[in-house]
Amino acid sequence: VDAALLELQSRLPAEVIDVDPHSLQSYGQDWTRFSKVNASVVLKPQTIEQIQTIIALAKRHQCRIVPSGGRTGLAGGAVATQGEWILSMDRFCRMGTLNTAALSLECEAGVTLEKLQEHLSSTPWQWPVDLASKGSAQIGGLLSTNAGGLKVIRYGHVRRWVQSITMVDGESRVQVLNGPIDKNNSGYNFRELVIGAEGTLGVLVAAHLKLCRKPQRRVHALRPAQSVKHCLESLIAARSFPLELEAFEFFSQDCVNAVLKHRPDLKSLPPAPWYCLWSWDASVGMPWDLSPDEFKAGSWLESAILVEDSSAHEIWAYRESITEALSTRGLVYKNDVAVPVDKLEDFLKELQSFCARAYQGFEVYFFGHLGDGNVHINIVNPNRDSPEAFRAHCESTNPSLYACVANYGGSCAAEHGIGLLKKKELLLTRGPSQVEWMKQVKKVFDPHGLFNPGKIFEADCQIPTAQEDSNT
Ligand SMILES: Cc1cc2nc3c(=O)[nH]c(=O)nc-3n(C[C@H](O)[C@H](O)[C@H](O)COP(=O)(O)OP(=O)(O)OC[C@H]3O[C@@H](n4cnc5c(N)ncnc54)[C@H](O)[C@@H]3O)c2cc1C
């Protein structure tokens, strides 16, 4: 490591290299808190040439690289546990000019979602991705996790809004995946492989993002519900209402209680076991502007709190504060599953009775993107001691939990990815032959096994010896 550090210091400007123990600790972890951080150096390049140099030196010195964005990941994808080099994209934060002919914007990987939203705020256009972590989550991280978020029900995952990606591969080559064009059926589409690859295939440096028109105004609704069945009835009614549904979320009363403890500035809500929260694109008119017949179809809305954009934050705060509120209560073990929406009621019934048996002594919280069939099952250990024992307990229950998910035809990672934490579940739900394909794909992009070893699946790529590598 010392020889590697000396060569990094001789080849890169001093401000790129950071070995301060505090930086190693904070850049070495994401929002998961289960792994012991072990990072050798934090590298903050400013140019593609510097990234190429870092990759070439990692290859020569047999070091590994963790590509790092805003470190808001919930699966351990950006965590360094084996003395890796952290390659932070914080300094890649430029945005190009808006291309209104192509309706796209070129954006570097280190731009945060919030900065991108601010950049577009005075235009009629949006990149229609939204999540509570927008202040820190970066474009490179969002693409690498194929993030979902609040508006998947209308716009889909990040994948749908990416035209082109520029990345550096495991041989330090710059690769442009697709280019700034919409139509391109020329052979295999590598852009789609890199999206959601969790930093295992290379370093994303920039992307052309596709944009669309933003709604001129929205209306937001929060409705208490007596059961999951009632939440699903609200979903069907909200979808059938003559406005386009943009988001449809749900959360339990326990989540609201945790949020209220964390955010005493928020008002308490009418008591109910569940709440659903949604927004409609109201560009064509607010519900109360609709024709009497259309509005009559909305009499079920009487029990909902309806607000316009200017007050939206007041009701969205209950949903958007959940992750943060839970993290203040203790260690959080996250499960991020999806099942077909029409099976949610039965699934949640089975899940609730399973959780009551499996997690005695812990707190269990259910919330998520109901409209996408996506449930976040968060297990909180209020006693902060022994994270290893807590993780081991949760992992020992996973085979039963994920067998239940598999029985409903579900996914073990709806939007957070696999990272370090859900490798066994991936094997269970995708099967060994597809995981083997993933390993083969990695070898093509990253033949020396440099990027994010041990994420998604166990690392078994061989790194060549320094002698074999003398051409670099
Ligand atoms: C409060 C909160 C709310 C959240 N809500 C949602 C939600 O609604 N939906 C959702 O999908 N997720 C959500 N997340 C999870 C997280 O915000 C997303 O996974 C996000 O996409 C991660 O972006 P990041 O920049 O923080 O990536 P990081 O955590 O830094 O990294 C994530 C993965 O991407 C890789 N990576 C990062 N940058 C690059 C790059 N430039 N090149 C190659 N690989 C790279 C890393 O190696 C890692 O594997 C939430 C997290 C929090 C804390």
The ligand as a MOL file (V3000), in Angstrom:
LIG
                    3D

  0  0  0     0  0            999 V3000
M  V30 BEGIN CTAB
M  V30 COUNTS 53 58 0 0 0
M  V30 BEGIN ATOM
M  V30 1 C -33.3590 9.1590 3.2560 0
M  V30 2 C -33.1170 8.2110 2.1120 0
M  V30 3 C -34.1410 7.9750 1.2150 0
M  V30 4 C -33.9350 7.1220 0.1240 0
M  V30 5 N -34.9660 6.9030 -0.7390 0
M  V30 6 C -34.7720 6.1200 -1.8080 0
M  V30 7 C -35.8360 5.8770 -2.7260 0
M  V30 8 O -36.9570 6.3460 -2.5560 0
M  V30 9 N -35.5640 5.1120 -3.7970 0
M  V30 10 C -34.3270 4.5730 -4.0330 0
M  V30 11 O -34.1510 3.9030 -5.0490 0
M  V30 12 N -33.3230 4.7580 -3.1600 0
M  V30 13 C -33.5060 5.5120 -2.0700 0
M  V30 14 N -32.4810 5.7070 -1.1830 0
M  V30 15 C -31.1750 5.0630 -1.4290 0
M  V30 16 C -30.1240 5.9310 -2.1580 0
M  V30 17 O -30.3800 7.3030 -1.9970 0
M  V30 18 C -30.0560 5.5640 -3.6510 0
M  V30 19 O -29.6300 4.2310 -3.7800 0
M  V30 20 C -29.1270 6.4770 -4.4690 0
M  V30 21 O -29.2840 6.1600 -5.8270 0
M  V30 22 C -27.6600 6.3410 -4.0930 0
M  V30 23 O -26.9320 7.4180 -4.6690 0
M  V30 24 P -25.5320 7.8740 -4.0460 0
M  V30 25 O -24.9320 8.9130 -4.9200 0
M  V30 26 O -25.6750 8.2090 -2.6390 0
M  V30 27 O -24.7140 6.5240 -4.2530 0
M  V30 28 P -23.6920 5.7830 -3.2530 0
M  V30 29 O -24.3750 5.3480 -2.0320 0
M  V30 30 O -22.4620 6.6030 -3.1010 0
M  V30 31 O -23.3390 4.5090 -4.1560 0
M  V30 32 C -24.3160 3.5860 -4.5200 0
M  V30 33 C -23.7040 2.5730 -5.4910 0
M  V30 34 O -23.3720 3.2260 -6.7100 0
M  V30 35 C -21.9580 3.1080 -6.9700 0
M  V30 36 N -21.5480 4.4080 -7.5380 0
M  V30 37 C -21.7520 5.6470 -7.0360 0
M  V30 38 N -21.2660 6.5700 -7.8780 0
M  V30 39 C -20.7340 5.8960 -8.9300 0
M  V30 40 C -20.0670 6.2960 -10.1400 0
M  V30 41 N -19.8590 7.5860 -10.4520 0
M  V30 42 N -19.6600 5.3280 -10.9940 0
M  V30 43 C -19.8690 4.0140 -10.7120 0
M  V30 44 N -20.4830 3.5890 -9.5970 0
M  V30 45 C -20.9070 4.5290 -8.7260 0
M  V30 46 C -21.3280 2.7770 -5.6350 0
M  V30 47 O -20.1300 2.0370 -5.7900 0
M  V30 48 C -22.4130 1.9600 -4.9650 0
M  V30 49 O -22.3720 0.6230 -5.3800 0
M  V30 50 C -32.6630 6.5120 -0.0640 0
M  V30 51 C -31.6390 6.7480 0.8470 0
M  V30 52 C -31.8580 7.5880 1.9360 0
M  V30 53 C -30.7260 7.8380 2.8780 0
M  V30 END ATOM
M  V30 BEGIN BOND
M  V30 1 1 1 2
M  V30 2 1 2 3
M  V30 3 2 2 52
M  V30 4 2 3 4
M  V30 5 1 4 5
M  V30 6 1 4 50
M  V30 7 2 5 6
M  V30 8 1 6 7
M  V30 9 1 6 13
M  V30 10 2 7 8
M  V30 11 1 7 9
M  V30 12 1 9 10
M  V30 13 2 10 11
M  V30 14 1 10 12
M  V30 15 2 12 13
M  V30 16 1 13 14
M  V30 17 1 14 15
M  V30 18 1 14 50
M  V30 19 1 15 16
M  V30 20 1 16 17
M  V30 21 1 16 18
M  V30 22 1 18 19
M  V30 23 1 18 20
M  V30 24 1 20 21
M  V30 25 1 20 22
M  V30 26 1 22 23
M  V30 27 1 23 24
M  V30 28 2 24 25
M  V30 29 1 24 26
M  V30 30 1 24 27
M  V30 31 1 27 28
M  V30 32 2 28 29
M  V30 33 1 28 30
M  V30 34 1 28 31
M  V30 35 1 31 32
M  V30 36 1 32 33
M  V30 37 1 33 34
M  V30 38 1 33 48
M  V30 39 1 34 35
M  V30 40 1 35 36
M  V30 41 1 35 46
M  V30 42 1 36 37
M  V30 43 1 36 45
M  V30 44 2 37 38
M  V30 45 1 38 39
M  V30 46 1 39 40
M  V30 47 2 39 45
M  V30 48 1 40 41
M  V30 49 2 40 42
M  V30 50 1 42 43
M  V30 51 2 43 44
M  V30 52 1 44 45
M  V30 53 1 46 47
M  V30 54 1 46 48
M  V30 55 1 48 49
M  V30 56 2 50 51
M  V30 57 1 51 52
M  V30 58 1 52 53
M  V30 END BOND
M  V30 END CTAB
M  END
